Structure formats: C-alpha cells, structure tokens
Amino acid sequence: MPLTHDFKETIQARARTDQKFRQALLCEAVESYLNGDLETGKAVLRDYVNATVGFQALEEQTGIPAKSLMRMLGPKGSPTAANLSDILTALQKTEGVHFELSLRR
C-alpha cells in the first residue's frame, strides 16, 4: 500500500528535527536490506534521503547522478552492491554514524 503524502511529510518533518529518528530510519533501511526485504530497504532509504540530504547532495557525495539515485531507490529500482555501498557510506558520514555487523545465533 502506497504511503500518503501527509504521512511522508510527517516523516520528513520529524527526521529534520530528531537525530535519533533519522538514525533509526537509516538502521531500518540497512536491516531491511540485510534481511532480504529489498523493497522496504529502498523505500525507507528513499524517505531518509528525501528527509535529510536530498538527492542532489547525495549525487555530489557519491558521484552518482541524482536521477539515477532516484531510480535506484524507486519501486522498480535495482541498485548494484557497489552503488548501495557508495550510498550507505555517504549517508553514514553525513549522519555521523558507523554500521557494524554482528552475528546472532
């Protein structure tokens, strides 16, 4: 089910003012990717980018054209592992966080 415009605006407004919320969005996107839920990962990452740096600034950080970034993170997009890595590296630097992977049994 697509998100309403009001809901997206609410997410963006909160992300602009709440650092922990932004970090939680970024973590949710990464966890979704790692758990095989690519659609959710792309959607949350797209919402994060829209609410924070924007695609134009992300283009400057990654060297990937903004329109390509938007397509990659869109519903039909399929970012390569290299592009996803570049995106996440740039967003970690912007947000001031560092992801670590741990094994759970």
C-alpha positions in Angstrom: 0.0 0.0 0.0 1.5 3.4 -1.0 2.1 6.0 1.7 0.0 9.1 1.7 1.5 12.5 1.0 0.7 13.6 4.6 2.5 10.6 6.1 5.6 11.3 4.1 5.6 14.9 5.1 5.2 13.8 8.8 8.2 11.5 8.4 10.3 14.3 6.8 9.4 16.8 9.4 10.3 14.5 12.3 13.6 13.5 10.6 14.6 17.1 10.2 14.4 17.7 13.9 15.1 14.3 15.6 18.6 12.9 15.2 17.7 9.5 16.8 14.7 9.2 14.5 17.0 9.8 11.4 19.4 7.2 12.7 16.6 4.7 13.3 15.4 5.2 9.7 18.9 4.6 8.3 19.3 1.5 10.5 15.9 0.2 9.4 16.8 0.6 5.8 20.1 -1.3 6.3 18.4 -4.1 8.4 15.8 -4.5 5.7 18.4 -5.0 3.0 20.3 -7.4 5.2 17.2 -9.4 5.9 16.3 -9.7 2.2 13.4 -7.1 2.2 14.8 -5.0 -0.6 11.5 -3.2 -1.3 11.3 -1.9 2.3 15.0 -1.1 2.3 14.7 1.0 -0.8 11.5 2.8 0.4 13.0 3.7 3.8 16.3 4.8 2.3 14.4 6.9 -0.2 12.4 8.5 2.6 15.6 9.1 4.6 17.3 10.8 1.7 14.3 13.0 0.9 14.1 14.0 4.6 17.7 14.7 5.1 20.5 15.4 2.5 18.3 15.2 -0.7 19.3 13.5 -3.9 21.3 16.5 -5.3 23.7 16.5 -2.3 23.9 12.7 -2.4 24.9 13.0 -6.0 27.8 15.2 -5.0 28.9 12.8 -2.3 28.7 9.6 -4.4 29.3 10.8 -8.0 26.1 9.0 -9.0 23.6 11.3 -10.9 20.6 12.3 -8.8 18.1 10.9 -11.3 19.9 7.6 -11.2 19.8 7.6 -7.4 16.1 8.3 -7.5 15.5 5.4 -10.0 17.7 3.0 -8.0 15.7 3.7 -4.8 12.4 3.8 -6.6 9.9 0.9 -6.5 11.3 -0.7 -9.7 14.9 0.2 -9.0 17.7 -2.3 -8.5 20.9 -0.7 -7.1 24.1 -2.6 -7.6 26.0 -3.7 -4.5 28.7 -1.1 -5.4 26.2 1.7 -5.7 24.4 0.7 -2.5 27.7 0.7 -0.7 28.6 4.2 -2.0 25.2 5.5 -0.9 25.4 4.0 2.6 29.0 5.1 3.0 28.0 8.7 2.2 24.9 8.6 4.4 26.9 7.2 7.3 29.4 10.1 7.0 26.5 12.7 6.8 24.7 11.2 9.8 27.9 10.7 11.8 27.3 7.0 12.4 29.2 3.8 11.6 27.5 0.5 10.9 28.9 -2.7 12.3 27.7 -6.2 11.5 27.3 -8.8 14.3 26.3 -12.4 14.1 23.3 -13.5 16.0 22.5 -17.2 16.7 
